[in-house]
Amino acid sequence: MEIQRLILFLIFSMSLLFLWQAWQEHQRRPTAPPQAAPAAENPAPPVGRELLEKQAELHKAGESAPMNPGSTLTVTTDVLRADIQTLGGDVVRLELLKHVGAVDKKKPFVLFQRQGERVYVAQSGLIGDDLPSHKTLFTAAPGPYQLKPGEETLQVRLSAPAANGVVVEKIYTFRRGSYVVDVAFSIKNDGPAPIAPFAYYQFQRDGKPPEGDPKLLHTYTGPAVYTEETKFQKIAFSDIEKGKASLPKTATDGWIAMVQHYFLAAWLPVGNVSREFFARALGPDLYAAGVIVPLGAIEPGASRTATMRLYAGPQEQRALAKLAPGLDLVVDYGWLTVIAVPLFWVLDLFHRWVQNWGVAIILLTVLVKAVFYPLSAASYRSMARMKAITPRLQRIKELYGHDRQKLHQAMMDLYKEEKINPLGGCLPILIQIPVFIALYWVLVAAVELRNAPFIGWIQDLSAPDPYFVLPVVMGVTMWIQTKLNPTPPDPIQARVMQIMPVAFSVFFFFFPAGLVLYWLVNNILSIAQQWYITRRMERAAAAHAKR
């Protein structure tokens, strides 16, 4: 009876989890065309207001007169292929060559793109009179734009038209084996007066989830910001369009990112320089989020170079933690982070040892099962006692089935006589549920498991088993478990327990193979443990009866 309650509780818990995710996803969806918030309700600091006004003016200018789209430069390194448009110097397409596509696995994964309704680009510019912005047409220095064997860095230089004696170059620096790109502005003031420009760096993105994003998981897509004072915050697209986005307006540390399942792009200011974060709606289902950095006064005849790091790549936790404080928090495990983080640490440790994420999951399952052995053993001992008195419970049901009050009283008397706690089998296992849910999020969120092979037909532990072998075998193990448990006296409960393995198998058809593998191994270990404890108790009871 305890295992039945446990399974029902698990179904209820998982249902609540998915309902909560679905509600969160619904809250993030745009529900109406965005409208500008009244200035009095959401006052922006002077720098932010200046940038927003400049962007609005440039947007209107672009609508009234067609602009020269310029040319596109394709830059290739060993891990990236980037398309940089000379109009604005925007990164309008970015392919991650070490990661396969979400839909077409024969092609590289596309992070940035500007194609049809899909818009996700990295933009940057300067704020100041006649200074180049992401609407300025740059001139590219001659190529090649491919990182050659033996080279460690590759630079792409874009020159803006000189204005008022100010000469500006935008310089992209790519490095071998790195997803970090330096975006620098080289400013030389040959004019007659000092200037005090600001540099802005932003992501422009539509509000749609990325292609191939699993609907069942409802993972987060949208901006996120971090400072030491405010810590990690998500900024829902719906809050941006309503003018309710809560960002730390100014700070001397922190970063801003655009997050999606498995991947992210982040602007990472260098050093403890002053910065201002912003997020705004640009139009129907189009948003911008970024950071503004003051460059200080540049006197006539002086020069200055301002550099911002752009990370655009996978959410590899060890690499992110080294790049910037708090950047690894984009791998969001929710309220169970305190459990999930050490679980992933152990899983990663096993992987470095065995070089197979599937085997690492098996080893982690064995370890978790060993840690919780005392609790599980107590639960199975309680189940064994319950199974031993099942015939007597059935007899009580036959005698008092017509009178529920007498039935419950007789059952309680029997439990008291045999010194059995009817909840004794549930409580130890319920304590383990947070660990299971935390591990669920680890397996769902870890990009390290994306396209990670296990054995044979399972070539991606983050995707469902293509032939449903693991879910079916998992269902068989659940059926074996039901046979080891006491039969419920209630025929309806008994029927539900018979259907449960089939229902769970179908349910797990859509789960990542890595999670199904964990559940399957956990079931096999549970069966072995339950059989061993039950047999030991039966032998002890038989020996006691012979005395």
SVG drawing of the C-alpha trace seen along z (x, -y; Angstrom):
<svg xmlns="http://www.w3.org/2000/svg" viewBox="-22 -73 74 99">
<polyline fill="none" stroke="black" stroke-width="0.4" points="0.0,0.0 2.9,-2.3 4.4,-1.9 1.1,-2.7 0.8,-5.9 4.4,-6.7 3.8,-6.2 0.6,-8.3 2.5,-11.0 5.3,-10.9 2.7,-11.3 1.1,-14.2 4.5,-15.8 5.6,-15.5 2.3,-16.8 2.6,-19.8 6.2,-20.3 5.1,-20.3 2.0,-22.5 4.3,-25.0 6.6,-24.9 3.7,-25.4 2.4,-28.3 5.8,-29.9 6.0,-29.4 2.6,-31.0 3.6,-34.0 6.6,-34.5 4.6,-34.5 3.7,-37.9 0.0,-38.5 -0.3,-41.9 1.8,-44.2 4.3,-46.0 3.6,-49.6 6.1,-52.1 5.8,-52.6 5.1,-56.2 8.3,-57.9 6.9,-58.9 6.2,-55.3 9.6,-53.9 12.1,-56.8 15.4,-55.9 18.8,-57.3 20.2,-59.9 22.5,-57.5 19.8,-54.9 17.4,-57.5 19.9,-58.9 20.5,-55.4 16.8,-54.6 16.0,-57.8 18.9,-57.4 17.8,-53.8 14.2,-55.0 15.4,-57.8 17.6,-55.4 14.7,-52.9 12.4,-55.6 15.1,-56.7 15.5,-53.1 11.7,-52.9 11.5,-56.1 14.4,-55.4 16.0,-52.1 19.5,-51.6 22.4,-50.0 22.6,-46.5 26.4,-46.5 28.2,-43.2 28.6,-40.1 32.0,-38.8 32.2,-35.1 34.7,-34.5 35.7,-30.9 37.7,-29.5 38.0,-25.9 34.8,-26.3 32.8,-29.2 31.5,-30.4 30.3,-34.0 28.7,-36.3 29.4,-39.9 27.4,-42.5 29.2,-45.7 25.9,-47.6 26.4,-48.2 29.1,-45.6 26.5,-43.2 27.0,-39.5 24.0,-38.3 24.7,-34.6 26.8,-32.4 27.3,-28.7 28.8,-26.5 30.9,-24.0 31.3,-21.6 27.6,-21.2 25.1,-19.7 21.8,-21.4 18.7,-21.0 16.6,-19.9 19.1,-18.9 21.9,-17.1 24.0,-17.1 24.5,-20.8 26.2,-22.9 24.0,-24.5 22.9,-28.0 22.9,-30.4 22.6,-33.9 20.5,-34.4 18.5,-36.9 16.1,-35.0 12.4,-35.6 10.7,-35.9 13.8,-34.5 15.9,-37.4 18.8,-36.9 21.9,-39.1 24.7,-40.8 25.0,-44.5 27.2,-47.3 27.9,-50.9 28.8,-54.3 26.6,-57.0 27.6,-60.5 27.2,-63.1 27.8,-61.4 29.5,-58.4 29.0,-55.1 26.1,-52.9 24.6,-49.6 23.0,-51.5 26.3,-52.8 27.8,-51.4 31.4,-50.2 34.2,-49.4 35.9,-46.1 39.6,-45.6 40.8,-43.0 40.6,-39.3 41.2,-36.4 38.7,-35.8 39.7,-32.2 41.9,-31.1 44.7,-29.3 46.6,-26.3 49.2,-27.5 47.4,-30.8 46.0,-31.5 44.1,-34.7 42.2,-36.3 41.2,-40.0 38.5,-41.5 38.7,-45.3 35.7,-47.5 36.2,-51.2 33.5,-53.8 33.3,-57.0 35.2,-59.8 32.9,-62.5 34.0,-65.7 37.6,-64.5 36.8,-61.3 38.1,-58.1 36.6,-54.8 37.4,-51.2 35.4,-48.2 37.7,-45.3 36.6,-41.7 39.2,-39.3 38.6,-35.6 40.7,-32.9 41.4,-29.3 39.3,-26.9 37.3,-29.8 33.7,-30.9 34.8,-34.3 35.1,-37.1 36.6,-40.5 34.6,-43.4 36.7,-46.6 36.2,-50.2 39.4,-52.0 38.7,-55.8 41.0,-58.5 39.9,-62.1 41.5,-64.3 38.8,-66.9 39.0,-70.3 37.0,-69.4 37.0,-66.7 34.4,-64.0 32.9,-61.7 31.3,-58.8 29.5,-55.8 29.7,-52.3 26.6,-50.1 26.5,-46.3 23.1,-44.6 21.4,-41.5 18.3,-41.9 16.0,-38.9 12.5,-37.7 10.5,-36.2 10.1,-32.7 11.6,-29.6 14.6,-28.3 14.0,-25.7 14.0,-22.1 13.4,-23.2 11.5,-20.3 7.9,-21.4 7.6,-19.1 10.5,-20.7 9.4,-24.4 13.0,-25.6 13.7,-29.3 14.4,-31.6 15.1,-35.2 17.5,-37.8 19.3,-37.4 21.4,-39.8 23.9,-39.4 25.6,-41.7 27.1,-41.0 24.4,-43.1 21.3,-41.8 22.6,-38.3 21.2,-36.3 17.9,-37.5 15.8,-36.4 14.0,-39.0 10.8,-37.7 9.9,-39.0 6.4,-39.7 7.8,-42.0 9.9,-43.8 7.0,-44.6 4.9,-45.7 7.7,-48.1 8.1,-46.1 11.6,-44.7 13.5,-45.0 17.2,-45.5 20.0,-46.9 20.3,-50.2 23.9,-50.9 26.7,-48.8 30.4,-48.3 30.3,-44.6 28.1,-42.0 27.0,-41.0 23.9,-40.6 23.0,-37.5 20.5,-36.0 19.7,-32.5 18.1,-29.5 18.2,-25.7 21.8,-24.5 23.3,-27.8 23.7,-31.4 25.3,-34.7 26.6,-37.2 28.2,-40.6 31.0,-40.5 32.4,-43.9 36.1,-43.9 37.1,-45.1 35.2,-47.0 34.1,-49.8 30.8,-51.6 28.0,-50.1 24.3,-50.4 22.0,-47.5 18.8,-48.0 16.1,-45.9 13.3,-47.3 10.7,-46.2 11.6,-47.3 8.4,-46.1 5.9,-43.2 7.8,-40.2 11.2,-41.9 13.3,-42.8 16.7,-44.3 18.8,-43.7 22.3,-45.0 24.8,-47.1 26.2,-50.6 29.7,-51.6 31.1,-55.1 34.4,-55.6 35.4,-58.9 36.7,-62.1 38.9,-61.8 40.9,-65.0 41.8,-66.3 44.7,-64.3 44.2,-61.4 43.1,-57.8 41.2,-55.2 40.4,-51.6 37.3,-50.1 36.9,-46.3 34.0,-44.1 34.0,-40.3 31.2,-38.5 30.6,-34.9 28.4,-32.9 28.4,-29.2 27.3,-26.2 26.4,-26.3 29.5,-24.3 29.5,-24.9 33.2,-24.6 34.1,-27.0 31.4,-29.5 32.5,-29.7 36.0,-30.7 34.8,-33.5 32.9,-35.7 31.4,-35.5 27.9,-34.0 27.9,-33.1 27.5,-29.4 24.1,-30.3 22.6,-30.4 22.5,-26.6 19.4,-27.1 18.3,-24.2 15.7,-26.3 14.9,-25.9 16.9,-22.6 20.2,-24.1 21.8,-23.3 21.3,-19.6 21.7,-19.7 25.1,-21.4 26.9,-18.7 25.1,-16.0 26.4,-17.4 29.9,-17.8 29.9,-14.1 28.4,-13.2 31.1,-15.2 33.8,-13.6 32.6,-10.1 32.5,-11.2 36.1,-12.3 37.0,-8.9 35.0,-6.7 34.6,-9.1 31.0,-8.0 28.1,-10.0 25.8,-7.0 28.2,-5.0 28.6,-8.1 24.8,-8.2 24.8,-4.5 27.6,-5.1 25.9,-8.2 22.7,-6.1 24.6,-3.4 26.1,-6.1 22.8,-7.8 21.2,-4.4 24.1,-3.5 23.8,-6.8 20.1,-6.3 20.4,-2.5 19.4,-2.9 16.2,-4.8 15.4,-2.4 16.0,0.6 13.6,-0.7 11.0,-1.3 11.3,2.2 11.2,3.8 8.0,2.0 6.7,3.3 7.7,6.8 5.8,6.7 2.8,5.3 3.0,8.1 3.2,10.7 -0.1,9.5 -1.9,9.0 -4.0,12.2 -5.2,11.0 -6.0,7.6 -8.0,9.3 -9.9,11.3 -10.7,8.1 -12.0,6.5 -14.3,9.5 -15.6,9.2 -16.1,5.5 -16.2,4.3 -19.8,3.1 -18.8,0.9 -15.9,-1.4 -15.5,-2.6 -15.1,0.9 -12.9,1.8 -10.5,-1.0 -10.5,-0.3 -9.8,3.4 -6.9,2.5 -5.4,0.1 -5.7,2.7 -3.8,5.1 -1.1,2.6 -0.7,2.0 -0.6,5.6 2.1,6.3 3.9,3.0 3.7,1.8 3.5,-1.9 1.4,-2.1 3.4,-5.2 6.7,-3.6 7.3,-2.6 6.5,-6.0 8.4,-8.5 11.9,-7.2 11.3,-7.2 9.6,-10.6 12.8,-12.1 14.5,-11.0 12.1,-12.8 14.0,-16.1 17.1,-14.3 15.3,-12.7 13.8,-16.0 17.2,-17.7 18.8,-15.0 16.0,-15.4 17.0,-19.0 20.7,-18.1 20.1,-15.7 17.7,-18.1 19.9,-21.2 23.4,-19.9 24.6,-20.7 27.4,-18.2 24.8,-15.4 23.5,-16.9 24.3,-14.5 26.4,-12.4 26.4,-8.8 25.8,-5.9 25.7,-2.5 24.4,-1.2 21.3,-3.0 21.4,-5.7 23.6,-8.4 22.0,-11.3 21.3,-11.0 19.5,-14.4 16.9,-13.1 14.3,-10.4 15.2,-6.8 14.5,-6.5 13.4,-2.9 11.7,-3.2 13.8,-0.3 14.7,-2.0 11.1,-3.1 9.8,0.4 12.4,2.1 11.8,-0.5 8.1,0.4 9.0,4.1 11.1,3.3 8.1,1.3 5.9,4.3 8.3,6.6 8.3,4.1 4.5,4.2 4.7,8.0 7.2,7.7 4.9,5.3 1.8,6.2 -1.4,6.4 -3.8,3.6 -7.0,4.8 -8.9,2.3 -9.5,3.8 -9.5,0.3 -6.0,-0.4 -4.9,3.0 -6.1,2.3 -4.3,-1.1 -1.1,0.5 -1.4,3.0 -1.8,0.1 0.9,-2.1 3.9,-0.4 2.3,-0.8 1.4,-4.4 4.8,-5.2 6.5,-3.6 4.4,-5.7 5.1,-8.8 8.8,-8.1 8.7,-7.8 9.2,-11.6 11.8,-11.9 15.5,-12.2 17.2,-8.8 19.6,-9.8 16.8,-10.3 15.1,-7.1 18.5,-5.3 18.7,-6.7 15.2,-5.5 15.8,-2.1 19.0,-1.5 17.4,-2.8 14.5,-0.3 16.9,2.6 18.8,1.7 15.5,1.3 14.3,4.7 17.6,6.4 17.5,4.6 13.8,5.3 14.2,9.0 17.2,9.3 15.6,7.7 12.3,9.6 14.1,12.9 16.2,12.1 13.1,11.3 11.3,14.4 14.2,16.6 14.3,14.8 10.6,15.4 10.9,19.0 13.8,19.5 11.7,17.8 8.7,20.0 10.9,23.2 11.9,22.2"/>
</svg>
